[in-house]
Amino acid sequence: MAVDGQTSSAVAQDFVQFALDAGVLRFGEFKTKAGRMSPYFFNSGLFDDGAKIARLAGFYADRLVESGLEFDMIFGPAYKGIPLGATVAAELARRGRNYPFAYNRKEAKAHGEGGNLVGAPLKGRVLIVDDVMSAGTAVRESIAAIQAAGATPHAVAIALDRQEKATENGVDVDHSAVQYVRNQLGLAVVPIATLDDLLSYLSGNAAADLGAHRERVLAYRTRYGA
């Protein structure tokens, strides 16, 4: 089962182009959560209309089907993972693969059905759907909620793997958040695209304004890459 790190070149390149066209992927100088100055920025919140989020769900579905990953249901962690998980579940159902879907609240509800889980009961092998993985905090919280419900955290699907070192207590470590989830937590991780795919796109793009960004992105990868 080819899952971890095996990104389809065609799907990944098309996704990078889509992210650029949508204004989700931008170049410049941006400060990351870890305090680094990054030459690019990926803001999934700018997949901000029906057409964009539907196409985004299609890319997730393409990668999941292509990966051969088997799972029993989909979980969307609050907050960005909720619309992502819902639209991916809908897209897979459209393709004849209907999976139960659930998500969590940040705060437990004290009335009505109560609790902090909404949707289908968590059971079986659970796929977590999110946008990116910076520190892995959301994934660890999702794993805890899934295990507490008696289900099995099985895999994570993300839009972009930045392939850069994580930080712990403000200090760079040798592994990325994705590598930690794969190697230490034992979950498969399925990205639509990676930073290497972005570099490949920049290398093969004839547009001078895009090609000029490659050296800065490559320098960032050299300094902070995991």
Buried (B, 14 or more C-beta within 10 A) or exposed (E): EEBBBEBBEEBBBBBBEBBBEBEBBBBEEBEBEBEBEBBBBBBBEBBEEEEBBBBBBBBBBBBBEBBEBEBBBBBBBBBBBBBBBBBBBBBBEEEEEEBBBBBBEEEEEEEEEEEEBBBBEBBBBBBBBBBBBBBBEBBBBBBEBBEEBEBBBBBBBBBBBBBBBBBEEEEBBEBBBBBBBBEEBEBBBBBBBBBBBBBBBBEEBEEEEBEEBBEBBBEBBEEBBB
